């Protein structure tokens, strides 16, 4: 499955900070060129879809409750 344009930007932002916490505000800032800024719920939905697409590649996106997300190699 291919990533959408919005999903690609989110993943690029996470890749620039491998293993590190990327705050929600930073992820939303990565989408500043998009026609509309996503809401918190929209960001969560994009991340859920990204997780499904990255899992077969051995990558996982973990949430840090109330703070943001981090990308790392999956533990499976």
PDB file of N, H, CA, C and O in Angstrom:
ATOM      1  N   UNK A   1       0.826  -1.188   0.000  1.00  0.00           N
ATOM      2  CA  UNK A   1       0.000   0.000   0.000  1.00  0.00           C
ATOM      3  C   UNK A   1       0.868   1.250   0.000  1.00  0.00           C
ATOM      4  O   UNK A   1       1.874   1.328   0.706  1.00  0.00           O
ATOM      5  N   UNK A   2       0.472   2.194  -0.782  1.00  0.00           N
ATOM      6  H   UNK A   2      -0.344   2.130  -1.356  1.00  0.00           H
ATOM      7  CA  UNK A   2       1.216   3.451  -0.854  1.00  0.00           C
ATOM      8  C   UNK A   2       0.681   4.427   0.196  1.00  0.00           C
ATOM      9  O   UNK A   2      -0.486   4.375   0.584  1.00  0.00           O
ATOM     10  N   UNK A   3       1.554   5.300   0.634  1.00  0.00           N
ATOM     11  H   UNK A   3       2.502   5.341   0.318  1.00  0.00           H
ATOM     12  CA  UNK A   3       1.159   6.343   1.572  1.00  0.00           C
ATOM     13  C   UNK A   3       0.539   7.508   0.813  1.00  0.00           C
ATOM     14  O   UNK A   3       0.957   7.826  -0.301  1.00  0.00           O
ATOM     15  N   UNK A   4      -0.457   8.142   1.419  1.00  0.00           N
ATOM     16  H   UNK A   4      -0.797   7.884   2.323  1.00  0.00           H
ATOM     17  CA  UNK A   4      -1.024   9.354   0.837  1.00  0.00           C
ATOM     18  C   UNK A   4      -0.020  10.493   1.023  1.00  0.00           C
ATOM     19  O   UNK A   4       0.986  10.332   1.713  1.00  0.00           O
ATOM     20  N   UNK A   5      -0.293  11.623   0.416  1.00  0.00           N
ATOM     21  H   UNK A   5      -1.110  11.754  -0.145  1.00  0.00           H
ATOM     22  CA  UNK A   5       0.605  12.778   0.546  1.00  0.00           C
ATOM     23  C   UNK A   5       0.726  13.215   2.005  1.00  0.00           C
ATOM     24  O   UNK A   5       1.825  13.506   2.479  1.00  0.00           O
ATOM     25  N   UNK A   6      -0.387  13.262   2.707  1.00  0.00           N
ATOM     26  H   UNK A   6      -1.279  13.026   2.322  1.00  0.00           H
ATOM     27  CA  UNK A   6      -0.366  13.668   4.122  1.00  0.00           C
ATOM     28  C   UNK A   6       0.399  12.645   4.952  1.00  0.00           C
ATOM     29  O   UNK A   6       1.219  13.014   5.792  1.00  0.00           O
ATOM     30  N   UNK A   7       0.137  11.372   4.724  1.00  0.00           N
ATOM     31  H   UNK A   7      -0.530  11.072   4.042  1.00  0.00           H
ATOM     32  CA  UNK A   7       0.832  10.320   5.458  1.00  0.00           C
ATOM     33  C   UNK A   7       2.331  10.368   5.189  1.00  0.00           C
ATOM     34  O   UNK A   7       3.131  10.175   6.104  1.00  0.00           O
ATOM     35  N   UNK A   8       2.715  10.621   3.950  1.00  0.00           N
ATOM     36  H   UNK A   8       2.065  10.778   3.206  1.00  0.00           H
ATOM     37  CA  UNK A   8       4.132  10.709   3.601  1.00  0.00           C
ATOM     38  C   UNK A   8       4.825  11.820   4.381  1.00  0.00           C
ATOM     39  O   UNK A   8       5.943  11.640   4.863  1.00  0.00           O
ATOM     40  N   UNK A   9       4.166  12.959   4.505  1.00  0.00           N
ATOM     41  H   UNK A   9       3.258  13.105   4.114  1.00  0.00           H
ATOM     42  CA  UNK A   9       4.755  14.077   5.249  1.00  0.00           C
ATOM     43  C   UNK A   9       4.919  13.731   6.724  1.00  0.00           C
ATOM     44  O   UNK A   9       5.924  14.086   7.340  1.00  0.00           O
ATOM     45  N   UNK A  10       3.941  13.045   7.286  1.00  0.00           N
ATOM     46  H   UNK A  10       3.124  12.757   6.786  1.00  0.00           H
ATOM     47  CA  UNK A  10       4.035  12.635   8.690  1.00  0.00           C
ATOM     48  C   UNK A  10       5.199  11.669   8.875  1.00  0.00           C
ATOM     49  O   UNK A  10       5.983  11.808   9.814  1.00  0.00           O
ATOM     50  N   UNK A  11       5.310  10.693   7.981  1.00  0.00           N
ATOM     51  H   UNK A  11       4.673  10.581   7.218  1.00  0.00           H
ATOM     52  CA  UNK A  11       6.395   9.716   8.078  1.00  0.00           C
ATOM     53  C   UNK A  11       7.746  10.398   7.898  1.00  0.00           C
ATOM     54  O   UNK A  11       8.696  10.066   8.608  1.00  0.00           O
ATOM     55  N   UNK A  12       7.856  11.331   6.977  1.00  0.00           N
ATOM     56  H   UNK A  12       7.085  11.601   6.400  1.00  0.00           H
ATOM     57  CA  UNK A  12       9.112  12.072   6.793  1.00  0.00           C
ATOM     58  C   UNK A  12       9.518  12.772   8.084  1.00  0.00           C
ATOM     59  O   UNK A  12      10.689  12.759   8.464  1.00  0.00           O
ATOM     60  N   UNK A  13       8.562  13.371   8.744  1.00  0.00           N
ATOM     61  H   UNK A  13       7.611  13.381   8.435  1.00  0.00           H
ATOM     62  CA  UNK A  13       8.838  14.070  10.002  1.00  0.00           C
ATOM     63  C   UNK A  13       9.323  13.070  11.062  1.00  0.00           C
ATOM     64  O   UNK A  13      10.257  13.361  11.809  1.00  0.00           O
ATOM     65  N   UNK A  14       8.696  11.904  11.124  1.00  0.00           N
ATOM     66  H   UNK A  14       7.937  11.667  10.516  1.00  0.00           H
ATOM     67  CA  UNK A  14       9.111  10.878  12.085  1.00  0.00           C
ATOM     68  C   UNK A  14      10.495  10.321  11.754  1.00  0.00           C
ATOM     69  O   UNK A  14      11.298  10.064  12.651  1.00  0.00           O
ATOM     70  N   UNK A  15      10.767  10.137  10.464  1.00  0.00           N
ATOM     71  H   UNK A  15      10.115  10.346   9.735  1.00  0.00           H
ATOM     72  CA  UNK A  15      12.068   9.586  10.040  1.00  0.00           C
ATOM     73  C   UNK A  15      13.210  10.537  10.385  1.00  0.00           C
ATOM     74  O   UNK A  15      14.313  10.090  10.699  1.00  0.00           O
ATOM     75  N   UNK A  16      12.957  11.832  10.329  1.00  0.00           N
ATOM     76  H   UNK A  16      12.060  12.194  10.073  1.00  0.00           H
ATOM     77  CA  UNK A  16      14.000  12.806  10.683  1.00  0.00           C
ATOM     78  C   UNK A  16      14.402  12.714  12.151  1.00  0.00           C
ATOM     79  O   UNK A  16      15.442  13.237  12.551  1.00  0.00           O
ATOM     80  N   UNK A  17      13.570  12.047  12.949  1.00  0.00           N
ATOM     81  H   UNK A  17      12.725  11.622  12.623  1.00  0.00           H
ATOM     82  CA  UNK A  17      13.818  11.923  14.383  1.00  0.00           C
ATOM     83  C   UNK A  17      13.662  10.463  14.814  1.00  0.00           C
ATOM     84  O   UNK A  17      12.815  10.169  15.658  1.00  0.00           O
ATOM     85  N   UNK A  18      14.459   9.536  14.257  1.00  0.00           N
ATOM     86  H   UNK A  18      15.147   9.775  13.572  1.00  0.00           H
ATOM     87  CA  UNK A  18      14.247   8.112  14.525  1.00  0.00           C
ATOM     88  C   UNK A  18      14.378   7.780  16.013  1.00  0.00           C
ATOM     89  O   UNK A  18      15.368   8.129  16.656  1.00  0.00           O
ATOM     90  N   UNK A  19      13.371   7.105  16.541  1.00  0.00           N
ATOM     91  H   UNK A  19      12.567   6.821  16.019  1.00  0.00           H
ATOM     92  CA  UNK A  19      13.384   6.691  17.935  1.00  0.00           C
ATOM     93  C   UNK A  19      13.071   7.787  18.931  1.00  0.00           C
ATOM     94  O   UNK A  19      12.859   7.510  20.112  1.00  0.00           O
ATOM     95  N   UNK A  20      13.038   9.025  18.473  1.00  0.00           N
ATOM     96  H   UNK A  20      13.209   9.250  17.514  1.00  0.00           H
ATOM     97  CA  UNK A  20      12.794  10.152  19.376  1.00  0.00           C
ATOM     98  C   UNK A  20      11.309  10.534  19.357  1.00  0.00           C
ATOM     99  O   UNK A  20      10.605  10.304  18.374  1.00  0.00           O
ATOM    100  N   UNK A  21      10.866  11.107  20.439  1.00  0.00           N
ATOM    101  H   UNK A  21      11.438  11.293  21.238  1.00  0.00           H
ATOM    102  CA  UNK A  21       9.505  11.598  20.526  1.00  0.00           C
ATOM    103  C   UNK A  21       9.344  12.810  19.609  1.00  0.00           C
ATOM    104  O   UNK A  21      10.127  13.757  19.671  1.00  0.00           O
ATOM    105  N   UNK A  22       8.329  12.767  18.767  1.00  0.00           N
ATOM    106  H   UNK A  22       7.692  11.998  18.716  1.00  0.00           H
ATOM    107  CA  UNK A  22       7.998  13.903  17.909  1.00  0.00           C
ATOM    108  C   UNK A  22       6.665  14.446  18.419  1.00  0.00           C
ATOM    109  O   UNK A  22       5.641  13.775  18.287  1.00  0.00           O
ATOM    110  N   UNK A  23       6.658  15.636  18.994  1.00  0.00           N
ATOM    111  H   UNK A  23       7.490  16.181  19.101  1.00  0.00           H
ATOM    112  CA  UNK A  23       5.416  16.194  19.524  1.00  0.00           C
ATOM    113  C   UNK A  23       4.352  16.366  18.448  1.00  0.00           C
ATOM    114  O   UNK A  23       4.660  16.579  17.275  1.00  0.00           O
ATOM    115  N   UNK A  24       3.103  16.270  18.867  1.00  0.00           N
ATOM    116  H   UNK A  24       2.852  16.097  19.820  1.00  0.00           H
ATOM    117  CA  UNK A  24       1.976  16.443  17.949  1.00  0.00           C
ATOM    118  C   UNK A  24       2.074  17.766  17.191  1.00  0.00           C
ATOM    119  O   UNK A  24       1.810  17.822  15.990  1.00  0.00           O
ATOM    120  N   UNK A  25       2.451  18.820  17.896  1.00  0.00           N
ATOM    121  H   UNK A  25       2.666  18.775  18.871  1.00  0.00           H
ATOM    122  CA  UNK A  25       2.553  20.132  17.253  1.00  0.00           C
ATOM    123  C   UNK A  25       3.566  20.108  16.111  1.00  0.00           C
ATOM    124  O   UNK A  25       3.350  20.747  15.082  1.00  0.00           O
ATOM    125  N   UNK A  26       4.666  19.379  16.281  1.00  0.00           N
ATOM    126  H   UNK A  26       4.842  18.859  17.117  1.00  0.00           H
ATOM    127  CA  UNK A  26       5.674  19.277  15.221  1.00  0.00           C
ATOM    128  C   UNK A  26       5.131  18.511  14.019  1.00  0.00           C
ATOM    129  O   UNK A  26       5.405  18.870  12.874  1.00  0.00           O
ATOM    130  N   UNK A  27       4.364  17.459  14.281  1.00  0.00           N
ATOM    131  H   UNK A  27       4.141  17.168  15.212  1.00  0.00           H
ATOM    132  CA  UNK A  27       3.779  16.698  13.178  1.00  0.00           C
ATOM    133  C   UNK A  27       2.786  17.555  12.406  1.00  0.00           C
ATOM    134  O   UNK A  27       2.744  17.513  11.176  1.00  0.00           O
ATOM    135  N   UNK A  28       1.997  18.323  13.125  1.00  0.00           N
ATOM    136  H   UNK A  28       2.032  18.356  14.123  1.00  0.00           H
ATOM    137  CA  UNK A  28       1.048  19.207  12.454  1.00  0.00           C
ATOM    138  C   UNK A  28       1.794  20.284  11.669  1.00  0.00           C
ATOM    139  O   UNK A  28       1.369  20.664  10.579  1.00  0.00           O
ATOM    140  N   UNK A  29       2.904  20.775  12.218  1.00  0.00           N
ATOM    141  H   UNK A  29       3.250  20.466  13.104  1.00  0.00           H
ATOM    142  CA  UNK A  29       3.718  21.776  11.505  1.00  0.00           C
ATOM    143  C   UNK A  29       4.288  21.193  10.211  1.00  0.00           C
ATOM    144  O   UNK A  29       4.452  21.920   9.232  1.00  0.00           O
ATOM    145  N   UNK A  30       4.590  19.901  10.192  1.00  0.00           N
ATOM    146  H   UNK A  30       4.457  19.310  10.988  1.00  0.00           H
ATOM    147  CA  UNK A  30       5.083  19.252   8.974  1.00  0.00           C
ATOM    148  C   UNK A  30       4.035  19.278   7.867  1.00  0.00           C
ATOM    149  O   UNK A  30       4.356  19.118   6.689  1.00  0.00           O
ATOM    150  N   UNK A  31       2.794  19.478   8.255  1.00  0.00           N
ATOM    151  H   UNK A  31       2.533  19.607   9.212  1.00  0.00           H
ATOM    152  CA  UNK A  31       1.698  19.492   7.287  1.00  0.00           C
ATOM    153  C   UNK A  31       1.272  20.904   6.922  1.00  0.00           C
ATOM    154  O   UNK A  31       0.196  21.097   6.356  1.00  0.00           O
ATOM    155  N   UNK A  32       2.088  21.879   7.232  1.00  0.00           N
ATOM    156  H   UNK A  32       2.962  21.722   7.692  1.00  0.00           H
ATOM    157  CA  UNK A  32       1.717  23.278   7.026  1.00  0.00           C
ATOM    158  C   UNK A  32       1.436  23.621   5.562  1.00  0.00           C
ATOM    159  O   UNK A  32       0.721  24.584   5.283  1.00  0.00           O
ATOM    160  N   UNK A  33       1.987  22.850   4.629  1.00  0.00           N
ATOM    161  H   UNK A  33       2.568  22.069   4.856  1.00  0.00           H
ATOM    162  CA  UNK A  33       1.748  23.125   3.212  1.00  0.00           C
ATOM    163  C   UNK A  33       0.434  22.530   2.715  1.00  0.00           C
ATOM    164  O   UNK A  33       0.014  22.806   1.591  1.00  0.00           O
ATOM    165  N   UNK A  34      -0.213  21.720   3.539  1.00  0.00           N
ATOM    166  H   UNK A  34       0.128  21.495   4.452  1.00  0.00           H
ATOM    167  CA  UNK A  34      -1.489  21.126   3.160  1.00  0.00           C
ATOM    168  C   UNK A  34      -2.567  22.205   3.147  1.00  0.00           C
ATOM    169  O   UNK A  34      -2.453  23.196   3.869  1.00  0.00           O
ATOM    170  N   UNK A  35      -3.610  22.029   2.341  1.00  0.00           N
ATOM    171  H   UNK A  35      -3.702  21.224   1.755  1.00  0.00           H
ATOM    172  CA  UNK A  35      -4.681  23.038   2.254  1.00  0.00           C
ATOM    173  C   UNK A  35      -5.378  23.302   3.589  1.00  0.00           C
ATOM    174  O   UNK A  35      -5.767  24.436   3.871  1.00  0.00           O
ATOM    175  N   UNK A  36      -5.535  22.274   4.404  1.00  0.00           N
ATOM    176  H   UNK A  36      -5.219  21.353   4.176  1.00  0.00           H
ATOM    177  CA  UNK A  36      -6.149  22.478   5.719  1.00  0.00           C
ATOM    178  C   UNK A  36      -5.322  21.766   6.775  1.00  0.00           C
ATOM    179  O   UNK A  36      -4.820  20.667   6.543  1.00  0.00           O
ATOM    180  N   UNK A  37      -5.182  22.381   7.912  1.00  0.00           N
ATOM    181  H   UNK A  37      -5.590  23.275   8.101  1.00  0.00           H
ATOM    182  CA  UNK A  37      -4.430  21.795   9.012  1.00  0.00           C
ATOM    183  C   UNK A  37      -5.289  20.729   9.684  1.00  0.00           C
ATOM    184  O   UNK A  37      -6.442  20.993  10.025  1.00  0.00           O
ATOM    185  N   UNK A  38      -4.745  19.533   9.878  1.00  0.00           N
ATOM    186  H   UNK A  38      -3.809  19.318   9.601  1.00  0.00           H
ATOM    187  CA  UNK A  38      -5.553  18.472  10.477  1.00  0.00           C
ATOM    188  C   UNK A  38      -5.811  18.722  11.965  1.00  0.00           C
ATOM    189  O   UNK A  38      -5.003  19.334  12.663  1.00  0.00           O
ATOM    190  N   UNK A  39      -6.944  18.236  12.418  1.00  0.00           N
ATOM    191  H   UNK A  39      -7.600  17.738  11.851  1.00  0.00           H
ATOM    192  CA  UNK A  39      -7.260  18.298  13.839  1.00  0.00           C
ATOM    193  C   UNK A  39      -6.498  17.185  14.549  1.00  0.00           C
ATOM    194  O   UNK A  39      -5.857  16.349  13.913  1.00  0.00           O
ATOM    195  N   UNK A  40      -6.578  17.190  15.850  1.00  0.00           N
ATOM    196  H   UNK A  40      -7.099  17.870  16.367  1.00  0.00           H
ATOM    197  CA  UNK A  40      -5.931  16.152  16.652  1.00  0.00           C
ATOM    198  C   UNK A  40      -6.461  14.772  16.255  1.00  0.00           C
ATOM    199  O   UNK A  40      -5.693  13.823  16.101  1.00  0.00           O
ATOM    200  N   UNK A  41      -7.783  14.675  16.091  1.00  0.00           N
ATOM    201  H   UNK A  41      -8.407  15.447  16.216  1.00  0.00           H
ATOM    202  CA  UNK A  41      -8.382  13.392  15.715  1.00  0.00           C
ATOM    203  C   UNK A  41      -7.960  12.959  14.313  1.00  0.00           C
ATOM    204  O   UNK A  41      -7.737  11.772  14.077  1.00  0.00           O
ATOM    205  N   UNK A  42      -7.850  13.898  13.390  1.00  0.00           N
ATOM    206  H   UNK A  42      -8.032  14.862  13.582  1.00  0.00           H
ATOM    207  CA  UNK A  42      -7.420  13.568  12.031  1.00  0.00           C
ATOM    208  C   UNK A  42      -5.980  13.063  12.045  1.00  0.00           C
ATOM    209  O   UNK A  42      -5.645  12.111  11.339  1.00  0.00           O
ATOM    210  N   UNK A  43      -5.132  13.699  12.848  1.00  0.00           N
ATOM    211  H   UNK A  43      -5.404  14.471  13.421  1.00  0.00           H
ATOM    212  CA  UNK A  43      -3.741  13.244  12.967  1.00  0.00           C
ATOM    213  C   UNK A  43      -3.710  11.809  13.494  1.00  0.00           C
ATOM    214  O   UNK A  43      -2.973  10.972  12.972  1.00  0.00           O
ATOM    215  N   UNK A  44      -4.505  11.523  14.519  1.00  0.00           N
ATOM    216  H   UNK A  44      -5.104  12.203  14.943  1.00  0.00           H
ATOM    217  CA  UNK A  44      -4.560  10.167  15.076  1.00  0.00           C
ATOM    218  C   UNK A  44      -5.011   9.158  14.025  1.00  0.00           C
ATOM    219  O   UNK A  44      -4.479   8.050  13.960  1.00  0.00           O
ATOM    220  N   UNK A  45      -5.979   9.533  13.208  1.00  0.00           N
ATOM    221  H   UNK A  45      -6.410  10.434  13.261  1.00  0.00           H
ATOM    222  CA  UNK A  45      -6.464   8.644  12.158  1.00  0.00           C
ATOM    223  C   UNK A  45      -5.370   8.384  11.118  1.00  0.00           C
ATOM    224  O   UNK A  45      -5.191   7.247  10.682  1.00  0.00           O
ATOM    225  N   UNK A  46      -4.649   9.418  10.724  1.00  0.00           N
ATOM    226  H   UNK A  46      -4.795  10.342  11.079  1.00  0.00           H
ATOM    227  CA  UNK A  46      -3.541   9.236   9.781  1.00  0.00           C
ATOM    228  C   UNK A  46      -2.487   8.302  10.371  1.00  0.00           C
ATOM    229  O   UNK A  46      -1.975   7.430   9.670  1.00  0.00           O
ATOM    230  N   UNK A  47      -2.165   8.472  11.632  1.00  0.00           N
ATOM    231  H   UNK A  47      -2.581   9.181  12.201  1.00  0.00           H
ATOM    232  CA  UNK A  47      -1.148   7.628  12.271  1.00  0.00           C
ATOM    233  C   UNK A  47      -1.625   6.172  12.330  1.00  0.00           C
ATOM    234  O   UNK A  47      -0.829   5.255  12.128  1.00  0.00           O
ATOM    235  N   UNK A  48      -2.898   5.957  12.601  1.00  0.00           N
ATOM    236  H   UNK A  48      -3.544   6.702  12.766  1.00  0.00           H
ATOM    237  CA  UNK A  48      -3.440   4.593  12.613  1.00  0.00           C
ATOM    238  C   UNK A  48      -3.254   3.934  11.244  1.00  0.00           C
ATOM    239  O   UNK A  48      -2.863   2.770  11.156  1.00  0.00           O
ATOM    240  N   UNK A  49      -3.529   4.670  10.207  1.00  0.00           N
ATOM    241  H   UNK A  49      -3.847   5.616  10.279  1.00  0.00           H
ATOM    242  CA  UNK A  49      -3.368   4.129   8.847  1.00  0.00           C
ATOM    243  C   UNK A  49      -1.893   3.914   8.509  1.00  0.00           C
ATOM    244  O   UNK A  49      -1.540   2.939   7.845  1.00  0.00           O
ATOM    245  N   UNK A  50      -1.039   4.822   8.965  1.00  0.00           N
ATOM    246  H   UNK A  50      -1.325   5.613   9.505  1.00  0.00           H
ATOM    247  CA  UNK A  50       0.402   4.677   8.739  1.00  0.00           C
ATOM    248  C   UNK A  50       0.914   3.417   9.429  1.00  0.00           C
ATOM    249  O   UNK A  50       1.714   2.679   8.854  1.00  0.00           O
ATOM    250  N   UNK A  51       0.467   3.168  10.639  1.00  0.00           N
ATOM    251  H   UNK A  51      -0.183   3.768  11.106  1.00  0.00           H
ATOM    252  CA  UNK A  51       0.895   1.965  11.376  1.00  0.00           C
ATOM    253  C   UNK A  51       0.630   0.706  10.567  1.00  0.00           C
ATOM    254  O   UNK A  51       1.498  -0.160  10.464  1.00  0.00           O
ATOM    255  N   UNK A  52      -0.560   0.599   9.996  1.00  0.00           N
ATOM    256  H   UNK A  52      -1.265   1.303  10.080  1.00  0.00           H
ATOM    257  CA  UNK A  52      -0.919  -0.580   9.201  1.00  0.00           C
ATOM    258  C   UNK A  52      -0.011  -0.737   7.983  1.00  0.00           C
ATOM    259  O   UNK A  52       0.352  -1.851   7.605  1.00  0.00           O
ATOM    260  N   UNK A  53       0.344   0.375   7.386  1.00  0.00           N
ATOM    261  H   UNK A  53       0.050   1.280   7.693  1.00  0.00           H
ATOM    262  CA  UNK A  53       1.157   0.329   6.177  1.00  0.00           C
ATOM    263  C   UNK A  53       2.628   0.060   6.471  1.00  0.00           C
ATOM    264  O   UNK A  53       3.320  -0.533   5.644  1.00  0.00           O
ATOM    265  N   UNK A  54       3.121   0.487   7.636  1.00  0.00           N
ATOM    266  H   UNK A  54       2.560   0.969   8.308  1.00  0.00           H
ATOM    267  CA  UNK A  54       4.530   0.298   7.969  1.00  0.00           C
ATOM    268  C   UNK A  54       4.816  -1.035   8.652  1.00  0.00           C
ATOM    269  O   UNK A  54       5.954  -1.503   8.637  1.00  0.00           O
ATOM    270  N   UNK A  55       3.806  -1.647   9.245  1.00  0.00           N
ATOM    271  H   UNK A  55       2.881  -1.266   9.256  1.00  0.00           H
ATOM    272  CA  UNK A  55       4.003  -2.903   9.979  1.00  0.00           C
ATOM    273  C   UNK A  55       4.686  -3.989   9.145  1.00  0.00           C
ATOM    274  O   UNK A  55       5.604  -4.638   9.647  1.00  0.00           O
ATOM    275  N   UNK A  56       4.277  -4.215   7.890  1.00  0.00           N
ATOM    276  H   UNK A  56       3.531  -3.687   7.482  1.00  0.00           H
ATOM    277  CA  UNK A  56       4.960  -5.255   7.098  1.00  0.00           C
ATOM    278  C   UNK A  56       6.440  -4.941   6.830  1.00  0.00           C
ATOM    279  O   UNK A  56       7.203  -5.831   6.455  1.00  0.00           O
ATOM    280  N   UNK A  57       6.837  -3.704   7.018  1.00  0.00           N
ATOM    281  H   UNK A  57       6.218  -2.981   7.323  1.00  0.00           H
ATOM    282  CA  UNK A  57       8.232  -3.302   6.805  1.00  0.00           C
ATOM    283  C   UNK A  57       9.060  -3.408   8.078  1.00  0.00           C
ATOM    284  O   UNK A  57      10.247  -3.082   8.078  1.00  0.00           O
ATOM    285  N   UNK A  58       8.433  -3.868   9.171  1.00  0.00           N
ATOM    286  H   UNK A  58       7.469  -4.133   9.170  1.00  0.00           H
ATOM    287  CA  UNK A  58       9.144  -3.999  10.434  1.00  0.00           C
ATOM    288  C   UNK A  58       9.278  -2.692  11.192  1.00  0.00           C
ATOM    289  O   UNK A  58      10.158  -2.554  12.041  1.00  0.00           O
ATOM    290  N   UNK A  59       8.415  -1.736  10.895  1.00  0.00           N
ATOM    291  H   UNK A  59       7.700  -1.848  10.206  1.00  0.00           H
ATOM    292  CA  UNK A  59       8.449  -0.442  11.576  1.00  0.00           C
ATOM    293  C   UNK A  59       7.162  -0.243  12.361  1.00  0.00           C
ATOM    294  O   UNK A  59       6.100  -0.728  11.971  1.00  0.00           O
ATOM    295  N   UNK A  60       7.268   0.475  13.469  1.00  0.00           N
ATOM    296  H   UNK A  60       8.131   0.869  13.786  1.00  0.00           H
ATOM    297  CA  UNK A  60       6.104   0.758  14.304  1.00  0.00           C
ATOM    298  C   UNK A  60       6.111   2.220  14.718  1.00  0.00           C
ATOM    299  O   UNK A  60       7.166   2.829  14.892  1.00  0.00           O
ATOM    300  N   UNK A  61       4.922   2.767  14.872  1.00  0.00           N
ATOM    301  H   UNK A  61       4.064   2.273  14.731  1.00  0.00           H
ATOM    302  CA  UNK A  61       4.760   4.131  15.371  1.00  0.00           C
ATOM    303  C   UNK A  61       4.065   3.998  16.725  1.00  0.00           C
ATOM    304  O   UNK A  61       2.928   3.535  16.806  1.00  0.00           O
ATOM    305  N   UNK A  62       4.752   4.403  17.770  1.00  0.00           N
ATOM    306  H   UNK A  62       5.676   4.779  17.704  1.00  0.00           H
ATOM    307  CA  UNK A  62       4.211   4.321  19.126  1.00  0.00           C
ATOM    308  C   UNK A  62       3.751   5.684  19.595  1.00  0.00           C
ATOM    309  O   UNK A  62       4.403   6.700  19.351  1.00  0.00           O
ATOM    310  N   UNK A  63       2.617   5.687  20.271  1.00  0.00           N
ATOM    311  H   UNK A  63       2.087   4.862  20.469  1.00  0.00           H
ATOM    312  CA  UNK A  63       2.099   6.922  20.847  1.00  0.00           C
ATOM    313  C   UNK A  63       2.680   7.120  22.237  1.00  0.00           C
ATOM    314  O   UNK A  63       2.832   6.167  23.001  1.00  0.00           O
ATOM    315  N   UNK A  64       2.994   8.341  22.551  1.00  0.00           N
ATOM    316  H   UNK A  64       2.870   9.115  21.931  1.00  0.00           H
ATOM    317  CA  UNK A  64       3.360   8.722  23.907  1.00  0.00           C
ATOM    318  C   UNK A  64       2.202   9.601  24.356  1.00  0.00           C
ATOM    319  O   UNK A  64       2.076  10.757  23.951  1.00  0.00           O
ATOM    320  N   UNK A  65       1.378   9.033  25.186  1.00  0.00           N
ATOM    321  H   UNK A  65       1.481   8.094  25.515  1.00  0.00           H
ATOM    322  CA  UNK A  65       0.082   9.625  25.543  1.00  0.00           C
ATOM    323  C   UNK A  65       0.157  11.118  25.844  1.00  0.00           C
ATOM    324  O   UNK A  65       0.902  11.574  26.712  1.00  0.00           O
ATOM    325  N   UNK A  66      -0.649  11.853  25.088  1.00  0.00           N
ATOM    326  H   UNK A  66      -1.254  11.483  24.383  1.00  0.00           H
ATOM    327  CA  UNK A  66      -0.765  13.292  25.300  1.00  0.00           C
ATOM    328  C   UNK A  66       0.417  14.115  24.828  1.00  0.00           C
ATOM    329  O   UNK A  66       0.410  15.339  24.966  1.00  0.00           O
ATOM    330  N   UNK A  67       1.443  13.462  24.266  1.00  0.00           N
ATOM    331  H   UNK A  67       1.449  12.468  24.154  1.00  0.00           H
ATOM    332  CA  UNK A  67       2.643  14.199  23.870  1.00  0.00           C
ATOM    333  C   UNK A  67       2.949  14.110  22.386  1.00  0.00           C
ATOM    334  O   UNK A  67       3.181  15.131  21.739  1.00  0.00           O
ATOM    335  N   UNK A  68       2.951  12.895  21.836  1.00  0.00           N
ATOM    336  H   UNK A  68       2.762  12.065  22.362  1.00  0.00           H
ATOM    337  CA  UNK A  68       3.297  12.761  20.428  1.00  0.00           C
ATOM    338  C   UNK A  68       3.526  11.310  20.048  1.00  0.00           C
ATOM    339  O   UNK A  68       2.946  10.397  20.635  1.00  0.00           O
ATOM    340  N   UNK A  69       4.388  11.113  19.051  1.00  0.00           N
ATOM    341  H   UNK A  69       4.860  11.855  18.574  1.00  0.00           H
ATOM    342  CA  UNK A  69       4.647   9.784  18.507  1.00  0.00           C
ATOM    343  C   UNK A  69       6.140   9.584  18.285  1.00  0.00           C
ATOM    344  O   UNK A  69       6.907  10.541  18.184  1.00  0.00           O
ATOM    345  N   UNK A  70       6.540   8.292  18.211  1.00  0.00           N
ATOM    346  H   UNK A  70       5.917   7.514  18.294  1.00  0.00           H
ATOM    347  CA  UNK A  70       7.908   7.981  17.841  1.00  0.00           C
ATOM    348  C   UNK A  70       7.921   6.778  16.917  1.00  0.00           C
ATOM    349  O   UNK A  70       7.094   5.875  17.042  1.00  0.00           O
ATOM    350  N   UNK A  71       8.870   6.776  15.987  1.00  0.00           N
ATOM    351  H   UNK A  71       9.542   7.510  15.886  1.00  0.00           H
ATOM    352  CA  UNK A  71       9.022   5.701  15.013  1.00  0.00           C
ATOM    353  C   UNK A  71      10.187   4.828  15.435  1.00  0.00           C
ATOM    354  O   UNK A  71      11.246   5.335  15.804  1.00  0.00           O
ATOM    355  N   UNK A  72       9.996   3.513  15.381  1.00  0.00           N
ATOM    356  H   UNK A  72       9.135   3.101  15.081  1.00  0.00           H
ATOM    357  CA  UNK A  72      11.078   2.583  15.732  1.00  0.00           C
ATOM    358  C   UNK A  72      10.859   1.248  15.047  1.00  0.00           C
ATOM    359  O   UNK A  72       9.801   1.000  14.468  1.00  0.00           O
ATOM    360  N   UNK A  73      11.865   0.390  15.116  1.00  0.00           N
ATOM    361  H   UNK A  73      12.725   0.591  15.586  1.00  0.00           H
ATOM    362  CA  UNK A  73      11.723  -0.953  14.575  1.00  0.00           C
ATOM    363  C   UNK A  73      10.730  -1.709  15.449  1.00  0.00           C
ATOM    364  O   UNK A  73      10.767  -1.598  16.674  1.00  0.00           O
ATOM    365  N   UNK A  74       9.839  -2.481  14.819  1.00  0.00           N
ATOM    366  H   UNK A  74       9.809  -2.571  13.823  1.00  0.00           H
ATOM    367  CA  UNK A  74       8.824  -3.202  15.599  1.00  0.00           C
ATOM    368  C   UNK A  74       9.488  -4.280  16.425  1.00  0.00           C
ATOM    369  O   UNK A  74      10.583  -4.748  16.114  1.00  0.00           O
ATOM    370  N   UNK A  75       8.800  -4.659  17.482  1.00  0.00           N
ATOM    371  H   UNK A  75       7.910  -4.279  17.734  1.00  0.00           H
ATOM    372  CA  UNK A  75       9.345  -5.652  18.422  1.00  0.00           C
ATOM    373  C   UNK A  75       8.975  -7.070  18.035  1.00  0.00           C
ATOM    374  O   UNK A  75       9.395  -8.019  18.696  1.00  0.00           O
ATOM    375  N   UNK A  76       8.196  -7.231  16.976  1.00  0.00           N
ATOM    376  H   UNK A  76       7.855  -6.459  16.439  1.00  0.00           H
ATOM    377  CA  UNK A  76       7.766  -8.575  16.542  1.00  0.00           C
ATOM    378  C   UNK A  76       8.855  -9.269  15.788  1.00  0.00           C
ATOM    379  O   UNK A  76       8.674 -10.404  15.347  1.00  0.00           O
TER     380      UNK A  76
END
